[in-house]
Amino acid sequence: MWTFRFSILAFLSLFTGQYNTHALQDVTADLFGSENYGTVAAFGDFYSDKQTDIFVIREHAEVVIFYADSKAPYFKPKVNITKDILPGGTVITSVVPGDYDGDSQMDVLITGQSNPLSPQTSVYIFWGNNQTLDMSGWLKLNETFTDQPLIMDFNGDMIPDVFGVTSLHSTEVCNFTNRVPVCRQALSSPVDLRVPHSNAFIDLNKDLTADLFLTTTGPKYETWINKNGIFVKDKVYPEEPPQKVVGQSSFVDFDGDGYQEHLIPVCFDEACKRSAIYLAKPGSETWVPVLLDFQRRETVWSFVPGKPGQPLALHLGDYNLDGFPDALVILRNTSGSGQQAFLLENVPCNNASCHSVGRMFHILWDQTDLGAIQNAVMATFFDIYEDGILDMLVLSQAEGKKDLIIHALKNNYEADAYFVKVMVLSGLCSNDCPEDVKPFGVNQPGPYVMYTTVDSNGYLKNASAGQLSQSAHFSLQLPYTVLGLGRSANFLDHLYVGIPRQPGETDVRKKEWTAIIPNSQLIVIPFPHNNPRSWSAKLYLTPSNSVLLTAIALIGVCVFILVIIGILHWQEKKADDREKRQEAHRFHFDAM
């Protein structure tokens, strides 16, 4: 089904925005009005209208869902989970939207702690019902975890499961089919997870099936490869480089080779005066620095040491759609003059240390709109206008305020680059969903997307990404993937989508689409799961700037031609009238 769509907000922004390379525009008032406070915790299409909504935690005691609207303010608070509903004294630590009971409607999972000094974490699930939440029939899981759990699809049934270490130090996975919690031992050998962890559900061997990555004490990293739907322990990596402070692991196709690279931010000392970002290729124990230079003129900046609820982490996204993911980080001035958000651009390597990777991060120091937000504590990417261009949300701490302040910055990057935006749904139903619901409002962890194409110079280009591979500690991953294509307007030669397998299933669940139009959003419905030939996709096209400018130029030329034709027609009519008057006054000799 080919449906052509254009976002009205994106169209208006073309004429209201000021276009400068790497320019940002503060649109906070347009988006939130006076409601721009709280901690952004998650994203998801709660109302099944193909517009991404925002989940915000306020005062660590309530959750507010801001739904996307077509009128300003474009995000309005509508659904609240108040502190009166949860057990008294509960401190909310995270929110993870998803379809936990398999009815193709979005539920909301909340993690909380009854004692802020204790890492013991409880799990609460509020069930979705016709685009609202059942505030009376919510469920509390009997098991408590030593940390925030990882939301993943452990058994390949496309219904999210809860994975973590329980208070009895047993690694368990819980599922909620038919709203009945069932927990069981998850792995074949015990695992002692690090707190805070940065576990991930991501494809580590390029077979389009999500594997399991664990951060354990030691400190070490363990990989559990999905073999025929069962997780088998593969490798244990010692943590390198052995720095004093090691942040959260992130996975991204950093160099455009189709594999997921492992990124970690580190500090060389306890005070975090010297920082770096290291990368490890899949299957390699060699760590390569991709950012070492944190000096701006005479001033040295560094990472902000993380806290248990908000550890040191990178938030990744392709800001300029060149096919190489960039990053947003919070840095502080080591001289003590404050901290702010910075954009790290993924650029070709220019030194020997990153030669083996071929790419590196470069800090864009001159982002005035980012620099204007003082005391920033968190920054992430978000497609505000649903136009495929990643904008930014920055959270800052205001003096005397309990909640963080939310700032929205629109990305006015002027280069007319291209992209493909892919969202993979659960595929539990297609057109015959229960209660006639639309199956678009489901956050699905585990699907994997990869494309191959040829760029404008004739070279092979590919990239890959996992969907919702991490869920804990404000990972703030989007429920879709945006893959940049650069300035090449060629069709995508091949687009591959894979989903997790069930135990005992030997065939990889994947499907290939060909000749995908650039600047399009592809919504994939993998129904039925075990028959990829029957999977369907809906494609929505977002015109690029060049298409719009071409249309405007074409309309202008047509109007100009019509004006010329009108002038010529008017002049010809005047000439005819003049000839008629001359004929009327002419003496007719034949009448004599």
N, C-alpha and C positions, 0 to 999 in steps of 0.2 A: 504494500500500500504506500503510495507516494503522495504525501501531503505537504503543501508548501505553506510555511508559516513565517510571519515576521513579527517580532516583538515590538509593540507600540512604544514601549519605554526605550528600547534600543534606537528606534527611529527618531524619537524626539531628542535623544541624547546626541545624535549626530549633529544636530543644529545648535544645541545649547552648550555643548562641551567646547573647550578650547584645546586645540590639537597641538601638542608639542611632544617631541620624542621623550618617552619615559615620563610624561606629565601625569599628575594625579589631580583629582578634583574632589573636594570635600562635599559629599552629598548626604551627610548625616541627617540634617533637618528634613530633607525630602523623604528619607527612608523611615525614620523613626519618630519624627516630631520631638516631643518632650519625653518620650519613653526610652531614650537611649541609655539605659543603665542596666547592670546585671552582668553575668558572665556567660558569654556565648559557649554553649556546651555541645551542640550537635546540629546537624542539618538533615532535612528529610521532607518529602512531599506528603504532608499529613492529610491534605484535603484532596489528593488524587486529581489535581488540576494541571499537572505537569509544570508547576511552579514550586520551587524549593522554599520551604518554610524554615524558620530559625527557632531553635530551642534554647531558652535562656534560664539560667539559675539565678535567683535573687535571694540575697542574704543567706545563702546556703540552706534555705528552708523551704523554698517553693520553686516550681518550674512553670514558666510562662512560654506558650507557643505563639510566636509571631507569624501570622499567615501572610503570604504574599498577595497584594491587592493591586488593582490597576489604577487606583486613585491615591494621591498623596494624603498622608504618609503611606508609602508603598508596603510597609510591614506594620501590621496592627496586632496588638496583643489580644488573644481571643480565648484560649484555653489555659486555665490555671490548675496546677496541682498544688494546693496550699499546704502550709505546715500543720493545719488542723487535721489533715487526713492521715498523714504518716504518724508513726509512734512518737510520743513526746521526746524532744531532745535529739531527734535524728538530724544529722548534718549531711546534706546531699553532696555527693562527691562527683557524680557523673550521670549523664543521660545518654541512652543508646536506643534510638527508635528502630523498630523492626517488626516483622510479622512472626511472633513467637508461637502462635497457636495454629498457623496454617490456614487461616480463613481469608487471606489476601487483603486484610485490612491492617493498617499500621497500629501496632501497640507501642507502648513506651516503657522501657526498662530503666529503672533508677537504682543507683547504688548509694548507700548511705552508711554512716558510722554513728553509733550511739555514743561513743566516747572518742572525741577528737584525738586523744593521745594514744588510742589503740588502733592498729591497722585492721582489725577485724571488720569486714565489710559485709553488709546485708544487701540482698537483692529484692526489689519490689517490681512487679509488673502490673501496669494498668492496661486493660484490654480495650482495643479500639472497637467502636460500633457506629457505623454510618457517619464517619468523619467526626466523631467525638470520642470521649473517653468515659468508661464506666467507673465512676468515682466510688461506687459502693462494693463492686465485686473484684477489687484488686487482690493480687496474690503476693504473699511474702514467702520466699524460698526458705525452707527449714535449714538448709546448709548455709554456713557463713564462710567467707573466704579470707585468706590472709592479705589479699590485695584486690584491687578492682579486676574483675574477670575479663577475659578476652571473649568477644562475641564472634563465633565462627560457625561454619556448617560442618560439624564433625563427621556426620554419617551420610552426607551427600543427598539428603532429602529436600534440600533448598528451604529448610526451615531453620532459622538461627538457633544455635545452642550456646550454652554458657560454660566456658572452660576456665578452670582455675584450681588453686590449691586450697583445700578446706582447712578448717581449724585443726583437724586431726592430721595435717600434713600429707593428705592423700590427694593426688591429682585426679580430679573428677570432671565429668562433663554432664550437664543437665539439659534435658529438652522438655518441652511443654506442649506436646501434641495433645489436642483436645483439652488444653488448659489443665492437664494433670502433670505435675512435675515428676520426672523420673531421672535420678542421678545414678551414675555408675562410674567405675574406674575407667580412666581415659587411656592411659598409656601402659605399655608392657613392663616398664621399669620406673622406679620412683624418680621424681624430679624435684629439686629444691629451687623454687623460683626466687629470683631477686625481687626485692621490694624497694622502690617501685620497679616494676618490670616494663619491658617494651616488646612483649611477644607479638608475633605477626602471623597472619594466615595468608600466605603469599606463594606464588609459584617460584621455586628456587632453581629449577632445572629445565625451564623452557618447554615443558610438555603441556602447557595450558591447563594444568590441574594444580590447585592450591596446595602447598605443603605447610608444615608447621615449623616456625622459628621460635625458639625459647631463649630468654635471657635468664641464666641460672647463677647461683652463688658460686664463688670460687675465685674470681668471677670467670664465667665461661659463656659460650654461645653453643647451643645445640640445634641441629637441624633434624627434623623428622620428615622424611620423604613419603609422599602418598604413593603407595604401590598397591594397585588393584583395590583402591578404596580403603586401605589400612595404613596407618602411620607407622613407619618403621624407622628406628633410630639410625641416622646416617653418619654424622660427624659431630665431633666436639671440638670447638675452637677455643684456644686460650685467648683471653682478651688482650689485644695489642692495639695501639701502643700502650704500655703500662703507665698511664697518666694518673694524676691524683683524683681528678673529677671526670667521670665519663657519663655523658648524657644518654638520651634515649636513642635507640636504633631506629633508622628509617630505611625504607626500601624504595628505590626508584631507578628507572632506566636512565642513568646519568649521562651516558655517552652514546645513546642511540644504537645499541647493538642488539636490542631485543631481550637482554638479560637484566634482571633486577640487581643493582649494586647495593651494597650495605654501607650506609653513611652513619657516622657518629660524630657529634660535637664533643670536644674535650677541653679540659683546662690542665695546664702543666703544674699548677700549684693549688693548694687548698683555698687561697684567697681569690683564685681565678683572675690573676693579673695578666696571664698569658694564655691565649686560646688558639684552637685550631679545629679544622674539620678533616677527618680521615675517611677514606673509602677503601672497601675491600671488594674485589671482583668475586663472582660466585665460585665457590670451591677453593678459594685462595686464602692463605693465612697471612698474606703480605698486605700491610696497610700503607696506603699512598696518601700523602697530604694533598688536599685539593683547595685548602685555604689556610695560609699561614700569616699573611700580611693584614694586620688589624690596625695599622698606623695611618692616621690622617694628619698630614703636616707634622707638627710636633707632639700631637696627642695620640696616645695609645688607647684603643677601646678593647673590650673583652666581653665574653659571655657573662650573663648573670647566673650565679650558682642556683641550681634548682631547689625547690622545696618538695617534701614528700607528696603533696597533692598536685604540684605543678613542677615536674622535673624539667631539666634543661633539654630542649627539644627543637628540632627543625620542623617548619611547616612548608611543604613543597608544592609547587605548581608552575606551569609553563606560562610565565607572565607575558612574554613577548611572542609566543606561539612559533618559536623557531625550531621546535622539536626537541629541545633540551630543557629539562625542568630547572627552575630557579628556586630560591628559598627566601622565606621571611624569618628573621631572627630578632631577638632583643639584645642589644649591646649596651654596656655602660661605660662611661668615661672613667678610666682608672684614676684620674685626678679627683674624682668625686663630684663632678658637676652635673650628674643626672644620667638617665638612661632613656633610650628611644628605640623605635623599630627601624630596621634597615633591610633593604632588598639586596639579596645576593644574586648576581646575574651569572648564569652558566655560560662561560666563554672558552675559546680555545686556550689550551695550556701555553704559557709563555716562559716556563722555567723547567729545569731538569727534574725537579722533584715529582712533577705530575706527568712526566713524559709518557709513562706506560699507559696512562688513562686517556690522554689526549685532550682532556677538558679540565676546567678548574672553576672555582667561584671567584667573583670579583665584587667587592662591596661598592654599591652606588652611593657615594657620600652625599651627593647634591640633590636629594629628594626633599625639597623644601616642605611639602605637605606632610610627609612622614616626620620630618624634623620638628614640625610645629606641634606635634603631640608629645607633650612632656610626660615623664614617669610612665611610659608604656610598659606593660607587663606581659602582653601576649599579642600576636599578630598572625593572621591566617588569610588564605585566599578564599574567595567566594564569588560566584558568577551572579552579581546583583541583578542584572537586566536580562538574564537568560539568553545572552547573545553569543555565548562561547568564549568571551573575553573575561579572564579572571581579574576581578577587582580585589579589594582588600578590606578586611575588618580589623581594627586595632583597638585593644582594650587598654585603658590607662587608669591609674589610681589617682583620684582627686583627694586633696587634703580634707579631712573631716567627713568623708563619704564612706558608708559601709560597703556599697556596691561599686563595681568598676564602671567606668564610662565607656560606651561603645561609640567608636568613630567609623564611618564608612567612607572609603576613598574609591572613587571611580577611576578605572584605568583608561586613560585617553591615549594609549600608545598609537601613534599615527601610522606606522607601517601597515600596509594592507596585507597582513599575513593570513594564512588559512588554517583551518582546524577541522577535527572531527570529534564530536561529543557523543559518547556512548554510555547508555544506561542499560544494565542487564537486570531484568526483573526476576521474580522467583519462579515463574512458569508453572505455578500450582494450578492455574486456570488460564484460559485464553479469552473467549467471548462468553463463557458460561459460568462466570464466577458466582459464588453464593451471594444471595440477596442482591444480585445484579450490580455488584460494586465494580468499579473500574480498577484494574490491577496495577495502577501506576504508583500508588502510594506505599511502596514497600522498599525499605533499605535492605539490600541483599549482600552479605559479605561473601567473598570467595571468587566471584567470576573474574576472568582474566581476559584482557583485550590486547591484541597485537596487530599491527598493520605493516605492509610492505608496499613501497611505491618507488617511482623514479622521480628525482628532483629535476629542476629546470636545466641542470648541467648534464643530465643523463646518468647520474650516479644512483645506485640503489640506496634507498633510505627506509629505515624501519624504526619502530618504537613500540614499547609495550607498557602496560600499567595494570595493577590489580585494583579491584573495586572493594573499598572498605576493608582493607587488610588489617587495620589496627583500630581499636575502639576505646582503650583506656587512657586515663590521664590527659584528657583534652587533646587527643590526636587530631580532632576537628577535620576528619577526612570527609570529602564530598560524596554523595550517593551516586556519583557518575564519574567518568574519566574524561578529561579534555586533553587530547593529543594534538600538539602543534604540528603543522605541516610546512612551516616556513612560507616563503613567497611563491612556492610552486602551486599553480592552480590546476595541476594534473589530477585526474581521477585517481582514487586509491586503487591500486591493482588488486590487493588482497586485504581483507579485514577478517581476522580470526577471533572467535569468541569461544572460551571454554568455561565449563562449570565443574564443581567437585563431583567425584564419583562415589557411588555407594559401595560398601564392603563386598568384595568378591567380583566386582565389575571390572573386567579387563580392558574394555575399549574406552578410549578417551572420549569424553563428551565434548565435542567441539564442532563448530560449523564455520564455513568460509563464505564470505560475501565478496563479490567482485564489482569493480567499477562504481565505487561509492563516490558521490558528489562531494567535493570539499565544502566547508562551511555548513555542515549538516549535523543534525542530531539524530542518532540512531537509537531507538528503543527496542531492545531485543527481548522477545518473549520465548524462552526455551521450553515450549510445551509440545509434546510430552518430553520429559527429561531424557529418556533413554532412546529417543529417536530424533537425532539432530536434523535429519532431512526435513522434518515437519516444523522446525522452529521458524517463527515468523519475526519480521522486523518492520517497524514503522519509521519512516524517514521524514524528518522535518528540516526544511531548508531555511537557513538564515542568510540573506544576501549580505555580501561584504560591502565595504565602503566603495570599492571600485564599481560594483554593480549599481549601487545607488547613484553615484556620481555620473555614471554612464546614462542611467535613466533620466537624470535631471538634465544632462547635456542634450539628450535626444529630444526631450520635451521642449527645451529651449530652442533647439534648431527648428522643430515643427512650428512653434509659436512665431519664430522669426520669419519662416517661409510663409505662414498664413498672413502675417502683417504685410509682407512684400506683395503677395497676391492681392490682398485687399487694396493696397495703394494703387497697384496697376489697374485693378478693376475700376476703382474710383476715377482714375485719370482717363480711362477709356470711355467711361460713361459721360464724363464732362465733355470729351471731344465729340461724342455722338450728339449730345444736346446742342453744342455749338453749331454743328453742321445742320441740324434741324432748323435752328433759328435763321441761319443764313439762307436755307432753302425757302423758308416762309417769306422772306423779304425780297427774294429774287423776282425780277420782272419777267412775266411769261409772254414771249412774243407770239406764241401759238394761239393765245386767246384773242388777239386782235383780228 
